[in-house]
């Protein structure tokens, strides 16, 4: 079996970073409930068509080209313009973790070993100019995502498609990818290098959006992409700083079960300070009454203020995204090569103090499993080193003695200096204080965020003990466990390694391959959960918490839907009248 490409690492980091910027990035929710509570619908009443929806954001919607966007489920704002073969189910909570058809009639038909997937397009699909959408447009849209000048999108196709690793895109290779076949205008077939039961999840990425070859303007396509969704781009200023969308008259809800497209117009403004965004949403005067944000969370102080105002509290949506913050070990560095040392640290962790450092129980939930606590990932409750909510320093000292350190030891914890409440000084200090009670002295090493990222993702520079995080490209155990624990994905050169423990266990690798053959998400989830438990017993990491996302909407916003797939309000469902 061909070794997975080192590129197959990260959305999650790009799409997620924006969402987690205000407290939350591979990754965090996209522009993105374990509990399945979705979010409270802030305004009552039946949603109606009409009006203008304002979007107030901190980060611009850059690279608005389906080839360059790194999204899962089609993205949030991008999903209004770019339809894909499949998409996420636009429902609250766990129901939103399902893959459903979009341009295609179903979620894909695999051959016996899931190395070939076939899709058929729905009838009546049209671009914004009224021309028909064909499978040739989808094939071309995918092929252009391989062009070096349009890099940035999800890299899985380069790894999964036969010939994908050497293909350079249609601008250099006019023949195209032979592993994507279009026997007719409505049928498309994908031939893969290896079994991939998760292919329907990947087909939600914007690279699967149709692009008419005659309208392709290369790197300028992002300025005026051709819409296949309910809205078309009428303005794109400052590379996504100001994006205006208006109705696509040739989109038909009869072909689209997922998007409602209630507003007539959507006005996206970026470059705003997070505090300003939340203040404007809170005040909700003028156009801000019909406003939302797709990338700015509420922080602890803001939540405290909102808690005393029932009207404001009713406008806060709550979401959970498949994301885990954890302590990482590098077993190549002493004393972390000793499993007993790693176990002692696991027993000593006070998750209550860590959760408080992350913003409190409203913004973080304690974690003892690496997989997020959602069924779609295969969540299987386990705690191989039970420390309770406040740690077990007595047990930690006992295990530390067994490790050969009866008088304790001194170690260094590396963290970021960025105030993100994930890998930041607050969380590092909480870990330091908990381990002190177990006789472990922790020296804190804070690195500027870029230097921290390079250190934790470069094998030659990797510290022995550091804070880390991981988010899912889609709600499945595969993109969660494989990049972190598949030994064939260890990147020895360059800053692209996420297998911090550098685990290369043939049994683990084989099980990952076997699960990838499964096309039944429920069966696959069960196996991912069992594998998570098996790896967890090795004490290669210490899960700390899963983040919770809180976002405010304007007082006139209706029909708030928050799925477990994204963790944030789905813009395609919003009404402002």
C-alpha positions in Angstrom: 0.0 0.0 0.0 1.3 3.4 -0.9 2.4 5.6 1.9 0.0 8.4 2.6 1.2 11.7 1.4 2.6 14.1 4.0 0.3 16.7 2.5 -2.8 15.0 3.9 -2.7 17.0 7.0 -4.7 20.0 7.3 -8.3 22.0 7.0 -8.7 22.0 9.9 -5.8 24.2 10.6 -6.8 26.8 8.1 -10.5 26.6 8.3 -10.4 26.2 11.9 -8.0 28.9 12.9 -10.4 31.6 12.0 -13.1 30.2 14.1 -11.0 29.7 17.0 -9.3 33.1 16.8 -11.5 34.6 19.5 -10.9 31.8 21.9 -11.0 29.0 19.6 -8.2 26.3 14.4 -7.0 22.2 12.0 -8.0 23.2 13.9 -11.4 24.6 15.3 -14.7 25.2 13.7 -14.8 26.5 10.3 -15.8 30.1 9.4 -17.4 26.4 11.9 -22.4 19.2 19.4 -21.2 16.5 21.3 -24.2 17.2 23.3 -26.3 17.6 20.2 -27.9 20.7 21.7 -27.2 22.7 18.6 -28.0 26.4 19.4 -30.9 28.3 20.7 -33.0 29.9 18.0 -32.6 33.5 19.0 -35.7 34.8 17.3 -39.0 33.1 17.0 -41.4 33.2 14.1 -41.4 31.6 10.7 -38.4 32.5 8.5 -39.3 34.5 5.5 -37.5 35.5 2.3 -36.1 39.0 1.8 -33.8 41.6 3.4 -30.1 41.9 3.8 -28.0 39.7 6.1 -24.8 41.5 7.4 -21.8 39.4 8.3 -19.3 41.0 10.7 -16.0 39.3 10.7 -12.4 39.6 12.0 -10.7 37.8 9.2 -11.3 38.4 5.4 -12.7 35.6 3.2 -9.5 35.4 1.2 -8.8 33.2 -1.9 -12.5 33.0 -2.8 -11.8 30.3 -5.4 -13.1 26.7 -4.9 -9.7 25.3 -5.8 -7.9 27.3 -3.0 -10.4 27.1 -0.2 -9.7 24.6 2.6 -13.2 23.7 3.7 -15.2 20.8 5.0 -18.9 20.4 4.3 -18.6 23.1 1.7 -17.6 25.8 4.1 -19.9 28.5 5.4 -19.9 31.6 3.2 -18.3 29.6 0.3 -21.2 27.1 0.4 -23.6 29.9 -0.7 -21.8 30.2 -4.0 -20.2 26.8 -4.6 -22.2 23.6 -4.5 -20.4 20.3 -4.4 -21.1 16.6 -5.1 -22.1 16.1 -1.5 -22.5 18.4 1.5 -23.2 18.4 5.2 -26.7 17.9 6.5 -28.0 21.3 7.5 -29.5 20.2 10.9 -28.8 20.9 14.5 -26.6 18.7 16.6 -25.6 15.2 15.7 -27.9 15.1 12.7 -25.7 17.7 11.1 -22.7 15.2 11.1 -24.2 13.3 8.2 -23.1 13.5 4.6 -26.0 14.2 2.1 -26.2 14.6 -1.6 -25.8 18.1 -3.1 -25.2 18.2 -6.9 -25.3 14.4 -6.9 -28.3 12.1 -6.6 -26.7 10.2 -3.7 -23.5 10.2 -1.6 -21.6 8.0 -4.0 -21.6 4.4 -5.1 -18.4 2.5 -4.2 -17.0 -0.6 -5.8 -16.4 -3.7 -3.7 -13.1 -2.4 -2.1 -13.9 1.3 -2.0 -11.2 2.2 -4.6 -13.7 3.5 -7.1 -16.6 5.9 -6.5 -19.3 6.8 -9.0 -21.7 9.8 -8.9 -24.7 10.8 -11.0 -25.7 14.5 -11.2 -29.3 15.7 -10.5 -31.4 17.0 -13.3 -31.9 20.7 -13.9 -28.5 22.0 -12.5 -27.4 25.4 -13.8 -24.7 27.9 -13.4 -25.6 31.6 -12.7 -25.6 32.3 -16.5 -28.2 29.6 -17.1 -25.8 27.1 -18.7 -26.1 23.5 -17.6 -23.7 22.0 -15.0 -22.0 18.9 -16.3 -19.6 16.3 -14.9 -16.9 17.8 -17.2 -17.2 21.0 -15.2 -16.7 19.1 -11.9 -13.7 17.2 -13.3 -12.2 20.5 -14.5 -12.8 22.1 -11.2 -11.0 19.4 -9.4 -8.1 19.3 -11.9 -7.4 23.0 -11.6 -7.0 22.6 -7.8 -3.8 20.7 -8.6 -2.2 23.8 -10.2 0.6 25.3 -8.2 -0.8 28.8 -8.7 -4.1 27.7 -7.1 -2.7 25.9 -4.1 -4.3 26.0 -0.6 -7.2 23.6 -0.9 -7.7 20.3 0.8 -4.8 18.0 -0.3 -6.5 14.6 -0.1 -7.2 14.3 -3.8 -3.5 14.5 -4.5 -2.9 11.6 -2.2 -6.0 9.5 -3.0 -6.5 9.8 -6.8 -4.4 7.5 -9.1 -1.8 9.7 -10.6 -2.7 12.6 -8.3 0.8 12.8 -6.7 2.5 13.8 -10.0 -0.4 15.7 -11.7 0.3 19.5 -12.2 -3.1 20.7 -13.2 -4.8 21.6 -16.5 -2.7 24.6 -17.3 0.4 22.4 -17.7 -1.2 19.1 -18.5 -4.0 19.5 -21.1 -4.8 15.7 -21.0 -6.2 15.9 -17.5 -6.4 13.3 -14.8 -7.2 9.8 -16.2 -8.4 8.7 -12.8 -11.4 11.0 -13.1 -13.7 9.6 -15.8 -16.8 11.4 -17.2 -18.5 8.8 -19.5 -21.4 11.2 -20.0 -22.5 14.6 -18.9 -24.2 13.3 -15.7 -21.8 10.5 -14.6 -18.4 10.9 -12.9 -16.1 8.1 -11.7 -13.1 8.5 -9.3 -10.4 5.8 -9.3 -8.3 5.8 -6.1 -4.9 4.4 -5.1 -6.3 2.8 -2.0 -9.6 2.1 -0.3 -11.2 5.2 1.1 -14.5 4.7 2.8 -14.6 8.4 3.8 -14.7 9.6 0.1 -18.3 11.0 0.5 -17.0 13.3 3.2 -14.2 14.5 1.0 -16.7 15.2 -1.8 -18.1 18.0 0.4 -14.8 20.0 -0.2 -15.1 23.0 -2.5 -12.6 21.4 -4.9 -15.6 19.3 -6.0 -17.5 22.5 -7.1 -18.0 22.8 -10.9 -16.0 25.4 -12.8 -16.8 26.1 -16.5 -13.5 25.9 -18.4 -14.4 28.7 -20.7 -14.9 31.0 -17.7 -11.7 30.1 -15.9 -9.5 33.2 -15.4 -6.8 31.4 -13.3 -5.7 33.4 -10.3 -8.3 36.1 -11.0 -11.2 33.6 -10.9 -11.7 34.4 -7.2 -12.7 38.0 -8.1 -15.8 36.8 -10.0 -16.3 33.0 -9.7 -19.2 31.4 -11.5 -21.9 30.5 -9.0 -23.5 27.1 -8.8 -25.2 28.0 -5.5 -28.1 30.2 -4.4 -25.9 33.4 -4.4 -23.5 35.0 -6.9 -20.6 37.3 -6.2 -21.3 41.0 -7.2 -18.4 42.5 -5.2 -15.1 41.3 -3.9 -12.9 44.1 -2.6 -9.5 43.7 -0.8 -9.3 40.0 -1.3 -12.3 39.2 0.7 -12.3 42.3 3.0 -15.7 43.2 1.6 -17.8 40.6 -0.2 -21.3 41.2 -1.4 -23.5 38.3 -2.6 -26.9 38.6 -4.4 -29.4 36.0 -5.5 -28.4 33.6 -8.3 -31.6 33.6 -10.5 -30.7 30.3 -12.0 -30.4 28.4 -8.7 -33.4 26.3 -7.9 -34.4 25.1 -4.5 -36.0 22.1 -6.3 -32.5 20.8 -6.9 -31.2 21.8 -3.4 -32.5 20.2 -0.3 -30.0 21.8 2.0 -29.8 25.6 1.4 -32.8 27.9 2.0 -31.4 31.2 0.8 -33.8 33.4 2.7 -32.0 36.8 2.5 -32.0 38.7 -0.9 -28.5 40.0 -0.2 -25.5 39.1 2.0 -23.0 41.7 2.9 -19.7 40.4 4.4 -17.3 42.9 6.0 -14.0 41.9 7.6 -11.1 43.5 9.4 -13.2 44.3 12.4 -11.9 43.9 16.0 -13.5 41.0 17.8 -14.7 43.2 20.7 -16.3 45.6 18.2 -18.0 42.8 16.4 -19.6 41.5 19.6 -20.5 45.0 20.8 -22.3 45.7 17.5 -24.1 42.4 17.6 -25.1 43.1 21.2 -26.4 46.6 20.5 -28.1 45.4 17.3 -28.9 48.9 15.9 -29.7 49.6 12.3 -28.2 47.0 9.9 -26.5 45.2 12.8 -29.9 43.9 13.9 -29.8 41.6 10.9 -26.1 40.6 11.5 -24.1 37.6 12.4 -20.4 36.6 12.6 -18.8 33.5 11.1 -15.5 33.8 12.9 -15.8 35.6 16.2 -16.5 33.8 19.5 -17.6 35.2 22.8 -15.0 35.2 25.6 -15.4 34.7 29.3 -15.8 38.4 30.2 -18.5 38.9 27.5 -20.4 35.8 28.6 -20.4 37.0 32.1 -22.0 40.3 31.0 -24.5 38.5 28.8 -25.5 36.1 31.5 -27.3 38.8 33.4 -29.3 39.9 30.3 -32.0 37.3 29.3 -32.6 39.0 26.0 -28.9 38.9 25.0 -28.6 35.3 26.4 -31.4 34.2 24.1 -29.3 35.3 21.1 -26.3 33.2 21.9 -25.8 30.1 19.9 -23.8 27.2 21.4 -21.8 24.7 19.3 -19.4 21.8 19.6 -16.8 21.0 16.9 -14.6 17.9 16.6 -11.6 19.3 18.3 -9.2 18.3 21.1 -6.6 20.2 23.1 -4.0 18.0 24.6 -0.5 17.6 26.1 1.9 16.0 23.7 4.9 13.9 24.5 8.0 13.3 22.4 9.2 9.9 23.6 12.5 10.4 21.9 13.4 12.9 24.6 14.2 11.9 28.2 12.5 11.4 30.6 9.4 11.0 28.3 10.8 7.8 26.8 9.7 6.2 30.1 6.0 5.3 29.9 5.7 5.5 33.7 6.7 9.2 33.6 4.0 9.8 31.0 1.5 7.9 33.1 2.4 9.9 36.2 1.8 13.2 34.4 -1.6 11.8 33.2 -2.6 11.0 36.7 -1.5 14.4 38.0 -3.5 16.6 35.6 -6.2 18.8 37.2 -8.7 19.2 34.4 -10.9 21.6 36.3 -8.1 24.1 36.6 -7.3 23.5 32.9 -10.9 24.1 31.9 -11.0 27.3 34.0 -7.8 28.5 32.2 -9.5 27.8 28.9 -12.3 30.1 29.7 -14.5 28.1 32.1 -17.0 25.3 31.7 -19.1 27.4 29.3 -16.2 27.4 26.8 -14.5 24.0 27.5 -15.4 20.5 28.5 -12.9 18.2 30.2 -11.5 15.4 27.9 -10.0 12.0 28.7 -10.2 10.6 25.2 -8.3 11.8 22.1 -11.4 11.5 19.9 -14.0 14.2 20.4 -17.0 13.2 22.4 -19.3 12.7 19.4 -20.6 9.4 18.1 -19.7 10.2 14.5 -16.0 10.1 15.4 -16.4 6.8 17.2 -16.3 8.3 20.7 -15.8 5.5 23.2 -15.6 6.6 26.9 -12.4 5.5 28.5 -9.9 6.9 31.0 -6.8 4.7 31.3 -5.2 7.0 34.0 -8.2 8.2 36.0 -7.4 11.4 37.8 -10.9 12.6 38.5 -11.7 16.2 37.8 -8.9 17.7 40.0 -6.1 15.2 39.5 -4.7 12.4 41.7 -1.3 13.6 42.9 -1.0 10.6 45.3 -1.3 8.1 42.5 1.0 10.2 40.3 3.7 10.2 43.0 3.3 6.4 43.3 3.8 5.9 39.6 6.6 8.4 39.5 8.4 6.3 42.1 8.0 3.3 40.0 9.5 5.2 37.1 12.7 5.7 39.2 12.0 9.2 40.5 11.0 8.8 44.2 12.1 12.4 44.9 10.3 13.9 41.9 11.7 15.4 38.7 12.0 18.6 36.8 10.8 19.0 33.2 10.0 21.7 30.7 6.6 22.5 29.1 6.7 24.4 25.9 3.7 26.6 25.0 2.7 29.5 22.8 2.8 33.1 24.0 -0.4 33.8 22.0 -3.4 34.6 24.2 -5.7 31.9 22.7 -6.7 30.0 25.8 -5.6 26.7 24.1 -1.8 26.5 23.9 -1.3 29.7 25.9 0.4 30.7 29.2 -2.9 30.3 31.2 -3.3 26.7 30.2 0.4 26.0 30.7 0.3 27.5 34.2 -2.6 25.3 35.1 -0.7 22.2 34.1 2.4 23.5 36.0 0.4 23.9 39.2 -1.2 20.5 39.0 2.1 18.7 38.4 3.7 20.5 41.3 1.4 18.7 43.7 2.7 15.4 42.4 6.4 16.4 42.9 7.0 17.4 39.3 8.6 20.8 38.8 7.6 22.3 35.5 9.6 25.0 33.9 7.6 27.0 31.3 9.1 27.8 27.9 6.9 30.3 26.0 7.5 30.7 22.2 6.1 33.3 19.8 3.3 31.6 17.9 5.1 31.0 14.6 8.2 29.7 16.4 6.0 27.5 18.6 4.2 26.1 15.5 7.5 25.3 13.8 8.9 23.6 16.9 5.9 21.3 17.5 5.6 20.3 13.8 9.4 19.8 13.1 10.8 16.4 14.2 14.3 17.8 14.6 13.1 20.7 16.8 10.2 19.0 18.7 10.3 19.6 22.4 9.8 16.7 24.9 6.6 18.1 26.4 4.3 20.7 24.9 0.7 21.9 24.4 -1.0 20.9 21.2 -4.4 20.7 19.5 -6.1 18.9 16.6 -9.4 19.4 14.8 -11.2 17.3 12.2 -11.5 17.9 8.5 -14.8 16.1 8.7 -16.7 14.2 11.4 -15.0 10.8 11.2 -12.2 9.1 13.2 -9.9 8.9 10.2 -8.8 12.5 9.7 -8.5 12.7 13.5 -6.4 9.7 14.4 -4.4 8.9 11.2 -2.4 12.2 11.0 -1.5 11.9 14.7 -0.7 8.2 15.0 -0.1 6.7 11.6 3.6 6.1 11.4 3.6 6.5 7.6 2.6 10.1 8.0 5.6 11.1 10.1 7.3 13.9 8.3 11.0 13.9 9.1 12.0 16.9 7.0 10.3 20.3 7.2 7.5 21.7 9.5 4.7 19.3 8.6 4.7 16.6 11.2 1.7 16.1 13.5 2.6 12.6 14.7 4.3 14.2 17.8 4.9 10.9 19.5 6.4 9.6 16.2 4.5 6.4 16.7 5.1 3.9 13.9 3.3 0.7 15.1 2.6 -1.8 12.3 -0.6 -3.0 14.1 -1.9 0.6 14.4 -1.0 1.3 10.7 -2.7 -1.9 9.6 -5.9 -1.1 11.6 -6.1 2.4 10.0 -5.9 0.8 6.6 -8.6 -1.8 7.5 -11.0 0.9 8.8 -10.5 3.0 5.7 -12.0 0.2 3.7 -15.3 0.5 5.5 -18.0 2.5 3.7 -20.5 2.2 6.6 -19.8 5.3 8.9 -21.3 3.5 11.9 -19.2 0.4 11.5 -16.1 2.6 10.9 -16.8 4.8 14.0 -16.9 1.7 16.2 -13.5 0.6 15.0 -12.0 4.2 15.4 -13.3 4.3 19.0 -11.6 1.0 19.8 -8.3 2.2 18.2 -8.5 5.4 20.1 -8.7 3.4 23.4 -5.8 1.1 22.4 -3.6 4.1 21.6 -4.7 6.0 24.7 -3.4 3.2 26.9 0.1 4.0 25.6 0.1 7.4 27.3 1.4 9.2 24.3 -0.7 12.3 25.0 -2.9 13.7 27.7 -6.3 14.9 26.5 -7.2 18.1 28.3 -10.4 19.6 26.9 -12.8 20.0 24.0 -13.7 23.6 23.2 -17.3 24.9 23.2 -18.2 27.8 20.9 -20.5 30.7 21.8 -21.5 33.2 19.3 -24.0 36.1 19.3 -26.4 37.1 16.6 -28.4 40.2 15.8 -31.9 40.6 17.3 -33.6 40.1 13.9 -31.8 36.9 13.0 -34.0 33.8 12.8 -33.6 30.1 12.1 -30.2 29.5 13.8 -29.0 26.1 12.9 -25.7 24.8 14.5 -24.5 21.3 13.5 -21.9 19.1 15.2 -20.0 19.2 11.8 -19.2 22.9 12.0 -19.9 24.0 15.6 -21.2 27.4 14.4 -24.3 28.9 12.9 -25.0 27.7 9.3 -25.3 30.8 7.2 -27.4 29.0 4.5 -30.3 28.6 7.0 -30.5 32.2 8.3 -33.5 34.4 7.9 -33.6 38.1 8.8 -37.3 38.7 8.3 
